[in-house]
Amino acid sequence: MSNPLERVSRFIKQYDPAIEPLIFQEKLNTTEEAAQALGVEAGQIAKSILFRCSDRYGLFVAAGDVRIHPKRVKKCLEGGQPKMASPDEVAEITGFQVGAVCPFALQTEVPVFVDSSLERFPVVYTAAGIAESLLPVSFQALVEMTGARVIDAQSAE
């Protein structure tokens, strides 16, 4: 299997050859580190978190300054107790390590839910498969590339 950055790059080229991952010298371990490296606010960093309810998984993508409400996860994944997937589950399902999960080019197809809070930014930055990378995309491109359903992740409804 190819490395995660190559997998993401191949996927992007099929969608829009003009989009290029940004590569940094050091790992960007937190939303705050990524925002600081880019000189943007934390909300522009799109965090991708894999959740599980019973035997169903879903990838939730939200602004770095947003908390994803557990009741929203439960509703989107149709019941069960919502839990964040373990690092092993994240690697197995997405093909990426925790902290470097790209919301597309996933190893296993799972539903993707993008929080509407990201729409407030002209450009958001997702991980691009490795902890030293970020990918600048528009909200619309993010939704189209992931095939996501747009939700209000902060709402319990």
N, C-alpha and C positions, 0 to 999 in steps of 0.2 A: 504494500500500500504506500502511496506517495505521502510526503510530509504534509501536515495540515495547511501550511501557507500555500504550497503548490496547489492543493485541492481547491482552496478558496480562490486563488488567482485564476485557475482554469474556469471555474464557475463564473466569475466576474466577467471574464473575456467573452463568454457566450452572451452575457446580458448587456454589457457596455464596456468596450475596450478602453474607454477613456478613464475609467475608474481604476486607480492604483492604490494598493496598500501602502501605508506609511510605516517605515521600519525604523526603530529606535535602537540605540546602542545597549540600553539596559531594559530589563523587564519593567512593565508598568503594572504593578501588583494591585493597585486600587483605582477606583474611579477618580479620586483626588490626584493621584500621581499622573494619570492619563490627562486629566484636564489641565494640570500645571504644565505638562510637557507641550501641550498644544496652545496654551494661553487662552483657554475657553472656560466657561463655567461647567460645573460638574453635571448639570442637567443634559449637556450635549453629548455626554458619554453614554451610549446605549448599553445597558447591562443585559446579558442574556442568561436567564436562570431556568434550569430544567427542574420541573416539579413532577411529582407522581401522586396520583390518587388511585388507590388499589393497584390495579395492573396497568393503568393508563398514564402515559407521560405527555407532557406539553411543555413547549419552550416559550417562556414569557420574556418579552423584550420591553424594557422600560427605561425611562430617563434615569440617569445616575442619582438624581435627587428625589426619587420617588420610591415609596415603599409599596410593594405589591400586596394587596389585601388577600389573606387566605380564603375568605369567602368567595372572592372573585375566581381564584384558582379552582376551588371546589365546584363552582358553577360551570366554568369553562370545561372542566374535565369530567363533568357529570357525576359528581358524588364521591364519596370516600373521604378519608382524612387527608388533606393536602400536606405533603412533606417535600422539602427540597431533596432532590436526588443526591445520592452519595457521590463522592468523587469517582468511584469505580463505575457507577451507573452513568454519570456524565460522560466519561471517556468511552464507554461501550456504546451508548445511544448516539451521541453527537460526533464522536471521533476526535473531540478536542478535550484538552485538560481544563479543569476549573480555572477561571481567570482569563481564558483565551477562547471562550466559546463564541464562534461566529454563528449568527442566526440563520445562515444558509450553508449549502454544501454539507449538510448533515449526513452522517454515516447511515442513520436509520430515519425513515420518514416519520415525523411526529407533527401534530398540529402546532402551529406557531401563532402566538397572540402578541400583537404589538400595541403598546399603550399609547393612547392618543396624546399623552403629555409630550411626546417627542415631536409632535406636529408644530410646536411653537418655534422650532429652530429651522433655519434654512438648510443646515447641514448637521448631521449627527455622525458620531464615530462609533462603529462597532469594533469588536475584536476581529482580527483577520486570521485566527487559527493558532497564533503563537503569542506569548505574553509580551513580546517586543513590537507588536504590530497593532495598528488601528486602520480602519477603512472609512474614509469620508463618503457618506451617501446622503441623498435627500430622503425625507420621510416617505415620499411617494415611491422612490426606488426601493427603499427598504421593504415596504409593504408588497410591492410587485415581485421582488426577488425571493421573498420568503413565502409568498402565497398566503400571507397572514390574514387573520381576522383582527380588525382594529377594535380595541376594547378600552374601557376606563379601568385600569388595573388598581386604582386607589379606592374604587367604590366596592361596597359589600354587595351591591345589587348586581 
